[in-house]
Amino acid sequence: MRLSKTFVKTLREAPKDETARNGALLVRAGYVHKEMAGVYDYLPLGMRVIEKIKNIIREELNKIGCQEVLLSTLQNPEPWEKTGRFDDQEVDIWFKTELASGGILGLAPTHEEPMTNLLKTYISSYKDLPLYVYQFQTKFRNELRAKSGILRGREFLMKDLYSFHTSEEDLDKFYEEVEKAYDRIYARVGLGDCTFKTFASGGIFSKYSHEYQTILPVGEDTIYYNSDKSLVFNKEVFNDEVLKEFGVSKEDFEETTAAEVGNIFKLKFKYSEPLGLRYIDEENKPQTVYMGCYGIGVSRLMGVIAEKFADDKGLCLPESVAPYKICLVGIGENGVKKAEEIYQGNEETILFDDRDKRPGEKFADSELIGLPFRVVVSDKTLDEDAVEITERKTGETRKISFEELSRIVEGR
């Protein structure tokens, strides 16, 4: 992408009502635009980050046999009324609208009911199971605390996966496969060393659920972890009864704040029973389908990455999710000409700052945008038949040959 051709501009200051660091940096760097509290537009750079995160998730889920779909955001109340979640005060997060022809529709905050209802058409026999179905979909929740940038939105992008099984044993087996897939996902987006499976309340589903929590100073959750982080508990379940169950003591744990970036539940019959999702077993008898659900907030994950990988100059994004690998700057007539040659054919890897701006302004913007590398081509570097490359993470600058630059661009 050429910066001279995009409508997006970096900002020296964030909007006055944007107090969260992730929101402030993403707005200033031109990744997102804030419409109102909890509602953001994703601009070209932000869209590329979102798509990279989605592709990482998609690759890992497809590896374990999941199928991708896309369900409607508009919700018929009927299946939700069968589970008691359309007017339940405990789920008072709906955005609802009246139809001109009469009746009410809702904007989906999640998709357990519609996914279960949909699969009644396609699941009839034990031969149809197991089945694992996921989507990337915009959710709507009437959050009271939409004040944490894109960490907590009223409109946000989620990956929600649902699994369907003939037995609890099969559900348990797939649950473990998802745990491993989640570990790989968080490692690939750069959060593997600070994101941990955490015991949390199972609520109405079970004694425990599992959250994936990223240690973060501005996180809204409090977690407790042991020395090797093999046991992590959300504050809501960190009590004497649980400690006794696991054979540990409070003194074994440290407290910190964290942001939830995923969760997994064994739903069992919570939705399949009231919605009538059944199959005929090998003995020709009807049985209720076992279910599990597994979520990752994609836009929230982007916000956590922005919080985690930033400094006083701006963002510092991991290569796996950065919109481009290199910010390319040409200085001087010959430097600009050579930079143009480098850019040609590498448009998916290079963000070319070809604007008519001073070098210092371009350098400041490159640090704010936070790509892994900045490459400068100038008359001085051309005299040495080289370019100057700066790693954003370390600030280290060195001269490299055009051949080495080609290897970096091509990922060799």
C-alpha positions, 0 to 999 in steps of 0.5 A: 500500500502506498501511503500517498494513495490512502485516505487515512492519516496518522494523528498526533493526538487521540480523541479526547474521549479515548482513554484506553491505550489500545484505542488511542494508539489504534486511532492515532496510527490509522488502524481504526476510527471511533464512532462512539463508545464501544463502536469502531470502524476498521480502516485498511491497516486495521482490516489487514490485522483482523484478517491475519488474526482470522486466518491464523484461527481458521488454519488451526481450526480447519486442522482439527476438522472444523467447518466454517459458516456464516449465520445471520445477525438478525435473530428470530426470538423463537429459539431464544424463547425456548431456552429462556434467553430472549427476555431473561434479565440475566442476559439483558444485553440485547439490542432489539428492534420492532418490525414494521409488519409487527414483531421483534427481532434481536441482534445476536449477542452470541449464536448457541441457539441459532446454530443449534436450531439450524443443525436440526435440519442436518443432524438426524443420525449418529452417522452425522456426528461428530460435527464442528462448525464455526464462524467469524461474525459481528456480535452486538451486546449492550455493554454498560462498560464500553470504555476500554477501547476495542477490548470491550465493544458494543459491536465486535467481531467474534469467532464462535465454534460449536461442536456436536457429539454422540457422547460425553467422552467424544465431547471431552476428546474434542475439547482437548483438541480445541485446547491445543488449537487455542495454545497454537493460536495464541502462540502464533499471534505473539501472546503464547508466553503470557496467555494461560488457560484459566479455571473460571466459573462454569455458571449455568453450564458446569462447575468450571469453564476455561478462559484464556487470559492474557496477563495485562496491566489494564486487564479487567480480570484478576487471576492467580497463578502458580510458579510454572503457571500450570494452574491459573484461577480466575478470582471468582473461583479462587476460594478455599473449596477450590484450593482444597480440591486441587490440593494447593494453598494460597501461598503457592499463587501470585495475583495479577490482572489479565484480559480474557481473550477466549473461553471454552464451555462443555454445554452438554444438553443446555441448548440441544435439549430445549431446542430438540436437537436429537439423533437416532443411535445405532439401536434406532433410538432417539438421543440428545446431542452433546454440545460444546462451545468455544469463543475467541473475540477477534477484535478484542484480541487485536486490542490486547495485542495493541496494549501488549506490544507498544511503547512511548513511540507507538505500536510494535506489532508482531510480524504474524499479525502486522498489516505489513512487514516493512515500512519503506522510505525513500530519501532523495531523488535516487533513493525514492527511485530505488525504493519504487523499484523495491516496492514493485511486486512486493505490495503485500509485504511493504507499506511504501511511504511515498508521501511528500513529507520530511524524513523525520515525519515519516520516521515518526509515523513508521514508529507509530504504525509499528511494523516490524521493520523500517527500510530507508533507501537514500543517496548515502546508502546507495553509495554503499550499495545497501539499505538501512534497516531498523527493527521496530522491536529493538530499535537496532539499525544496520546496513544490509545488502539488497540481496539480504533485503530480498530474503527478508521481504520474501521471508527466507 
